[in-house]
Amino acid sequence: MRTGNDLAFANFLLSVGDGTTRDSRGPTDRVKIGQYRVNESDLITKIFGETITSDNLTELKDKCILCSKNQDTFRMNEEIIKRVPGQFKDYFSLDSAVYDNPQTDTVCYTTEFMNSLTPSGLPPHHLQLKEGAIVMLLRNLDIENGLCNGTRLIISQMGTKILQCSYANEPERKCFLTPITTSHRDGSLPFELIRVQFPIRLSFAMTINKAQGQSFSTVGIHIPSPLFNHGQLYVAMSRCRSAEGLKIAIPNTRENRFSRVKNVVYQELLQG
């Protein structure tokens, strides 16, 4: 949590983390977010603006939308990159499967099915990129030089089999990425997915868990359904350095008419 000299905001965040926020007009497990609330349809514009021009591309590194689920980040990223100037360039993965029991597994999954899978930690089959797009590295490639899982990069040039990127926090530093082989095993499927692709995902929006340890000047939090993990709300809100930069979008439902969001805090974890 990096809130500068805004002690009121810092104390509010601490109370969210401790689960000690008080609102006599509502349940104690909910946090009133009225001053931060925006309409769901306006969240992207509030964070990134109506259009993204070449003049403000460098500002994007200090802005982010956080979601609790990967599916929500995919939708947000698809919408945001449309606002980045320039032409799309498509990159498709090469997918294959290593079956657990090749002698007895009689069901062979199609390539199209494997292409449709985007498990956590793997890049998508179809990467749509533009110069200026912000992406997140999904593998430790060169720890000494800062190319670690979670590093944010900005696409500067796109080749057929190579990407030139700059570090989001140090734009003068450059690096190059090539497709690599990644793998994923899901207990519900009888095979290990092997994917050859650039080890990145778009990162205008990211999951709350992936944002841990990072801080931004402007943060949007999208909560289409109640948060479900201990401390998620605190982690999401504390990524923002100031109260002015924080925007939270929740659905316009009867349940949310008082602008309160569920705060999951297990006191036994804090006391243990």
C-alpha positions in Angstrom: 0.0 0.0 0.0 1.5 3.3 -1.2 -0.9 6.1 -0.4 1.6 9.0 0.2 0.3 11.5 2.7 -3.4 10.7 2.4 -3.8 9.3 5.9 -7.6 9.2 5.7 -7.4 6.9 2.7 -4.7 4.8 4.2 -6.7 4.3 7.4 -9.8 3.4 5.4 -7.8 0.8 3.4 -6.4 -0.7 6.7 -9.9 -1.0 8.0 -11.0 -2.8 4.8 -8.0 -5.2 5.2 -8.9 -5.8 8.9 -12.6 -6.2 8.2 -13.3 -3.5 10.8 -15.2 -1.0 8.6 -18.4 0.2 10.2 -21.7 1.3 8.6 -24.7 1.4 11.0 -27.1 1.2 8.0 -25.7 -1.9 6.5 -24.1 -5.4 7.2 -20.7 -5.3 8.8 -19.2 -7.6 6.1 -19.9 -4.9 3.4 -17.9 -1.8 2.5 -19.6 1.4 1.3 -18.0 2.6 -1.9 -20.3 5.4 -2.9 -17.6 8.0 -3.5 -15.6 5.6 -5.7 -18.5 4.1 -7.7 -19.0 4.5 -11.4 -21.3 2.9 -14.0 -20.0 -0.3 -15.4 -20.4 1.1 -19.0 -18.2 4.1 -18.0 -15.3 2.3 -16.3 -13.0 1.9 -19.2 -13.5 5.6 -20.2 -12.9 6.8 -16.6 -9.6 4.9 -16.5 -8.2 5.1 -20.0 -10.3 7.8 -21.7 -12.6 7.7 -24.7 -9.8 7.2 -27.1 -6.1 6.3 -26.6 -3.7 8.4 -28.7 0.0 8.3 -29.3 0.3 11.2 -26.9 -0.9 9.3 -23.9 0.4 5.8 -24.5 3.2 6.3 -22.0 0.7 7.1 -19.3 -1.0 3.7 -19.7 1.6 2.0 -17.6 0.3 3.8 -14.5 -3.3 2.8 -15.1 -5.1 -0.6 -14.7 -8.4 -2.3 -14.4 -8.6 -5.1 -11.9 -11.1 -8.0 -12.0 -11.5 -11.1 -9.9 -11.9 -13.5 -12.8 -9.8 -14.1 -15.9 -12.8 -14.1 -18.1 -13.6 -10.5 -17.1 -10.0 -9.4 -17.9 -10.2 -10.9 -21.4 -13.3 -9.0 -22.2 -11.9 -5.7 -20.8 -8.6 -6.1 -22.7 -10.4 -6.8 -25.9 -12.4 -3.6 -25.6 -9.4 -1.4 -24.5 -7.0 -2.5 -27.2 -9.6 -1.4 -29.8 -9.0 2.1 -28.6 -5.3 2.0 -29.2 -4.3 3.5 -32.5 -2.7 1.4 -35.2 -3.3 -1.9 -36.9 -3.8 -5.3 -35.3 -1.3 -8.1 -35.8 -2.5 -11.6 -35.1 -0.3 -14.4 -33.6 -1.7 -17.9 -33.3 -0.3 -20.6 -31.1 0.6 -24.2 -32.1 -1.2 -26.5 -29.7 -0.8 -30.2 -29.1 -1.6 -32.7 -26.3 0.4 -35.3 -24.4 -2.2 -37.9 -23.1 -1.9 -39.4 -19.7 -2.5 -42.9 -20.9 -1.9 -43.0 -24.7 -2.6 -46.7 -24.9 -6.0 -46.6 -23.3 -7.3 -43.0 -23.9 -9.7 -43.5 -26.8 -11.0 -39.9 -26.9 -8.8 -37.6 -29.0 -9.5 -33.9 -28.5 -9.5 -31.7 -31.6 -7.0 -29.0 -32.2 -10.0 -26.5 -32.3 -10.9 -27.6 -28.7 -7.3 -27.1 -27.5 -7.2 -23.7 -29.2 -10.3 -22.7 -27.2 -8.6 -23.3 -23.9 -7.0 -20.3 -22.0 -6.0 -21.7 -18.7 -4.5 -19.5 -16.0 -0.8 -19.0 -16.6 -0.8 -19.8 -20.3 -0.9 -17.3 -23.2 -4.1 -17.3 -25.3 -4.2 -19.2 -28.6 -5.0 -16.0 -30.5 -3.0 -12.9 -29.5 -4.2 -9.7 -31.1 -1.5 -7.0 -30.6 -0.8 -3.4 -31.6 2.3 -1.3 -31.1 1.8 0.5 -27.8 -0.2 -2.4 -26.2 0.6 -3.2 -22.6 1.2 -6.9 -22.0 2.3 -9.0 -19.0 5.0 -11.6 -19.1 3.8 -15.1 -18.0 7.1 -16.8 -17.4 10.5 -16.2 -15.8 12.7 -15.7 -18.8 15.6 -13.6 -17.4 15.3 -12.8 -13.7 18.5 -10.9 -13.5 17.3 -8.5 -16.2 13.8 -8.2 -14.7 12.0 -10.4 -17.2 9.9 -12.3 -14.6 6.4 -13.6 -14.4 4.2 -10.6 -13.9 6.6 -8.0 -15.5 4.6 -5.5 -17.6 5.9 -4.6 -21.0 4.9 -2.2 -23.9 5.0 -3.6 -27.4 7.2 -1.3 -29.6 7.7 -3.3 -32.7 6.1 -6.5 -34.1 7.8 -9.0 -36.4 6.6 -12.3 -37.7 8.4 -14.4 -35.0 9.8 -11.7 -32.7 8.5 -8.9 -30.6 10.5 -5.8 -29.4 9.2 -4.5 -26.1 10.1 -1.8 -23.6 9.8 -2.2 -19.9 6.6 -0.4 -18.7 8.4 1.1 -15.7 11.6 1.9 -17.7 10.6 2.7 -21.3 14.2 3.3 -22.4 15.1 -0.4 -21.7 14.3 -2.8 -24.5 13.9 -6.5 -24.7 13.0 -9.1 -27.3 10.5 -12.0 -27.1 10.1 -15.1 -29.2 7.5 -17.9 -28.9 8.3 -20.5 -26.3 6.8 -23.8 -25.3 4.5 -23.7 -22.3 2.4 -26.4 -20.8 -0.6 -26.8 -18.5 -2.3 -29.8 -16.9 -5.9 -29.7 -15.9 -7.2 -32.5 -13.7 -10.5 -32.5 -15.5 -8.9 -33.5 -18.8 -6.8 -36.6 -19.6 -3.9 -34.7 -21.3 -1.3 -32.0 -20.8 -1.8 -29.1 -23.1 1.4 -28.0 -24.9 1.3 -24.5 -26.4 3.9 -22.7 -28.4 3.2 -19.0 -28.2 4.7 -15.7 -27.1 4.5 -15.9 -23.2 2.4 -12.8 -22.8 -1.2 -11.6 -22.2 -2.7 -8.2 -22.7 -2.5 -6.3 -19.4 -4.6 -3.2 -19.5 -6.8 -5.3 -17.2 -5.5 -8.0 -14.9 -6.8 -10.2 -12.1 -6.6 -8.9 -8.6 -4.3 -11.7 -7.6 -1.8 -10.9 -10.4 -1.7 -7.2 -9.3 -0.3 -8.0 -5.8 2.8 -6.0 -5.2 2.1 -3.4 -7.9 0.8 0.1 -7.5 -0.9 2.6 -9.9 -2.0 6.2 -10.0 -5.4 5.2 -11.5 -7.2 1.9 -10.7 -10.6 0.7 -11.9 -12.1 -2.3 -10.0 -14.7 -4.3 -11.9 -16.9 -6.4 -9.5 -19.7 -7.9 -11.6 -20.2 -10.6 -9.0 -19.3 -10.7 -5.2 -15.7 -11.2 -4.4 -15.0 -14.7 -3.0 -11.4 -14.8 -1.5 -10.0 -13.5 1.8 -8.5 -10.0 1.4 -9.4 -9.5 -2.3 -11.1 -6.2 -1.8 -8.2 -4.8 0.2 -5.6 -6.0 -2.3 -7.6 -4.4 -5.2 -8.2 -1.1 -3.5 -4.7 -0.7 -2.1 -3.2 -1.0 -5.6 -4.2 2.7 -6.0 -2.0 5.4 -4.6 -4.8 7.9 -3.9 -8.5 8.0 -3.3 -8.9 10.3 -6.3 -7.6 7.7 -8.7 -9.8 4.8 -7.5 -13.0 3.9 -9.4 -15.2 0.9 -8.7 -17.9 -0.5 -10.9 -20.6 -2.8 -9.7 -23.9 -3.8 -11.4 -27.0 -1.6 -11.0 -29.1 -4.2 -9.1 -31.5 -3.8 -6.2 -28.9 -5.5 -4.0 -26.3 -2.8 -4.9 -28.6 0.2 -4.6 -26.7 1.4 -1.4 -23.3 1.1 -3.1 -21.9 -1.6 -0.8 -19.6 -4.5 -1.8 -18.9 -7.7 0.1 -15.7 -7.8 2.0 -14.4 -11.3 2.6 -12.1 -11.2 5.7 -11.4 -14.3 7.9 -10.5 -13.0 11.3 -9.0 -16.3 12.3 -6.3 -15.8 9.6 -5.5 -12.3 10.8 -5.2 -13.5 14.4 -3.3 -16.6 13.7 
